[in-house]
Amino acid sequence: QAGFTPLWGAFTFPLAAFASSLFALGFDVTATIVLIGAVGLIPFVAFRVLQSWARGDLAAKTNAAQA
């Protein structure tokens, strides 16, 4: 109901770290599948956050303090 919020960015680092750890453990096929998903999701989330910032909606959505 709330739609996209910048809090989706909280999923980006753990997703990339998970893919990296799978590569380190030798699960190359699984890591590649996770990495393909991450490559699709992370730029999308970054673009939407930057778009929200440019429109001025970012502060309201994150409850940032107003000066």
Number of C-alpha atoms within 10 A of each C-alpha: 3 5 4 12 15 18 12 14 16 10 13 17 12 12 18 18 12 15 22 17 13 18 16 11 9 10 13 14 11 13 20 15 11 17 20 12 14 20 13 10 16 18 12 13 20 15 11 17 20 14 13 18 15 10 9 11 14 17 13 12 15 11 8 9 7 6 3
